[in-house]
Amino acid sequence: MKRVPKIQTVCGFGCGSSLMLRMSIEEIAKKHGVEIESFCGDVSTCSANTCDVIFCSVDLSDRVRQHAKVPVVAINRLMDKQEVEEKFLKFIDGFERKGE
């Protein structure tokens, strides 16, 4: 049975830009017929949450990477759906190739 990737989007408090990023990722996943599970988190506690990848802004990426046990995808412009789509699809391609 194919495992669905669990994606966490992160911002400072877990309810602003992470929510917008989560909605963009869900829309992109639906567009490409990719089933995902997604949720928002905050920068202080995100490494304690179980997930397969963390998407966040470039500004937070170094801080998140210090404690993350999963890949961290840094987004330069959170409102740039093309950038988000490219990075999301790159992650999904690697996730599927690993047979997860």
MOHU-V654842 format. One record per residue. N is the residue number from 1. RES is the residue in one letter. SS is DSSP state (H for helix, E for strand, L for the rest). D_FIRST is the distance of its C-alpha to the first C-alpha in whole Angstrom. Layout:
BEGIN
n/res/ss/d_first
N/RES/SS/D_FIRST
N/RES/SS/D_FIRST
END
This chain:
BEGIN
n/res/ss/d_first
1/M/L/0
2/K/L/4
3/R/L/6
4/V/L/9
5/P/E/13
6/K/E/15
7/I/E/19
8/Q/E/22
9/T/E/25
10/V/E/28
11/C/E/32
12/G/L/35
13/F/L/35
14/G/L/31
15/C/L/33
16/G/L/34
17/S/H/33
18/S/H/30
19/L/H/29
20/M/H/30
21/L/H/28
22/R/H/25
23/M/H/26
24/S/H/27
25/I/H/23
26/E/H/22
27/E/H/24
28/I/H/23
29/A/H/19
30/K/H/20
31/K/H/22
32/H/L/20
33/G/L/17
34/V/L/15
35/E/L/13
36/I/E/14
37/E/E/16
38/S/E/19
39/F/E/22
40/C/E/26
41/G/E/27
42/D/E/31
43/V/L/32
44/S/L/33
45/T/L/30
46/C/H/27
47/S/H/27
48/A/H/26
49/N/L/23
50/T/L/20
51/C/L/18
52/D/L/17
53/V/E/20
54/I/E/23
55/F/E/25
56/C/E/29
57/S/E/32
58/V/H/34
59/D/H/37
60/L/H/34
61/S/H/32
62/D/H/34
63/R/H/34
64/V/H/31
65/R/H/30
66/Q/L/32
67/H/L/30
68/A/L/27
69/K/L/24
70/V/L/22
71/P/E/23
72/V/E/25
73/V/E/26
74/A/E/30
75/I/E/31
76/N/L/34
77/R/L/35
78/L/L/33
79/M/L/34
80/D/L/33
81/K/H/30
82/Q/H/30
83/E/H/30
84/V/H/27
85/E/H/25
86/E/H/26
87/K/H/25
88/F/H/22
89/L/H/21
90/K/H/22
91/F/H/20
92/I/H/17
93/D/H/17
94/G/H/18
95/F/H/14
96/E/H/12
97/R/H/15
98/K/L/14
99/G/L/10
100/E/L/10
END
